[in-house]
Amino acid sequence: TFFYGITWVYVFGDVCHVGYVDYAAGKRNEIVARTMIHTLTFQTIASVLIPSVIIHQAVHFAQHALQRVRLPPRVRVYGAVLVGIGLIPAMPLIDEPVEHVIEQ
């Protein structure tokens, strides 16, 4: 969807940015490439993969839970959406553990 596209634009923008910073600092091409690969790996896992799975699963479970309760259809749909949106502020908590795993 559109928002996944925005996410990937951010990821590739960050990869290009860190590569440019290293290149402008006069670092060797091998170091620049290593930094860019590290950033791409980190961003793919921490900004795309894990948040997508967490939010998807939470919305899925919320949809099933709300179907069991007698509520107007709009409340059921938007309730699940609000669960997904509500998780977005917690996503930066993923960064440090992912960085720790990638560094090892």
C-alpha positions in Angstrom: 0.0 0.0 0.0 0.9 3.7 -0.1 2.2 3.7 3.5 4.6 0.8 2.9 5.9 2.8 0.0 6.6 5.8 2.3 8.3 3.4 4.7 10.7 2.1 2.0 11.4 5.7 0.8 12.4 6.5 4.4 14.6 3.4 4.6 16.4 4.1 1.3 16.7 7.7 2.2 18.4 6.8 5.4 20.8 4.4 3.7 21.7 7.0 1.1 22.2 9.6 3.8 24.6 7.5 5.9 26.5 6.5 2.8 26.8 10.1 1.7 28.0 11.2 5.2 30.7 8.5 5.2 31.7 9.3 1.6 31.9 13.0 2.3 34.1 12.3 5.4 36.6 10.6 3.1 36.1 7.1 4.3 37.1 4.2 2.0 34.5 2.7 -0.3 34.5 -0.5 1.7 33.6 1.3 4.9 30.9 3.3 3.1 29.4 0.1 1.6 29.6 -1.7 5.0 27.8 1.2 6.7 25.1 1.3 4.0 24.5 -2.5 4.3 24.3 -2.3 8.1 21.8 0.6 7.9 19.7 -1.3 5.2 19.7 -4.4 7.4 18.8 -2.5 10.5 16.1 -0.4 8.9 14.5 -3.4 7.1 14.2 -5.3 10.3 13.5 -2.5 12.8 11.4 -0.2 10.7 9.6 -2.5 8.3 9.6 -6.2 9.2 9.0 -6.3 13.0 6.5 -3.3 13.1 4.6 -4.7 10.2 4.2 -8.1 11.8 3.3 -6.6 15.3 0.7 -4.2 13.9 -0.8 -6.7 11.5 -1.2 -9.3 14.3 -2.6 -6.8 16.7 -5.2 -5.5 14.2 -6.1 -9.1 13.3 -6.7 -10.1 16.9 -8.6 -6.9 17.6 -10.9 -7.6 14.6 -11.6 -11.1 15.9 -12.2 -9.8 19.4 -14.5 -7.0 18.3 -16.6 -9.4 16.1 -17.5 -11.4 19.3 -19.0 -8.3 20.8 -22.3 -6.8 19.7 -21.1 -3.4 18.4 -22.1 -1.3 15.4 -20.0 -2.3 12.3 -18.2 1.0 12.2 -17.0 0.6 15.8 -15.7 -2.8 15.0 -13.8 -1.6 11.9 -12.4 1.6 13.4 -11.7 -0.1 16.8 -9.2 -2.4 15.1 -7.7 0.5 13.1 -7.2 2.4 16.3 -5.4 -0.5 17.9 -3.0 -0.5 15.0 -2.5 3.2 15.1 -2.1 3.1 18.9 0.9 0.8 18.5 2.9 3.1 16.3 4.3 5.3 19.2 5.7 2.1 20.8 7.6 1.0 17.6 10.9 2.9 18.5 11.2 0.5 21.5 12.2 -2.1 18.9 15.3 -0.2 17.7 17.7 -0.9 20.6 17.2 -4.7 20.8 17.5 -5.0 17.0 20.6 -2.9 17.0 22.1 -5.1 19.7 21.3 -8.3 17.7 22.7 -6.9 14.5 25.9 -5.7 16.1 26.8 -9.2 17.3 
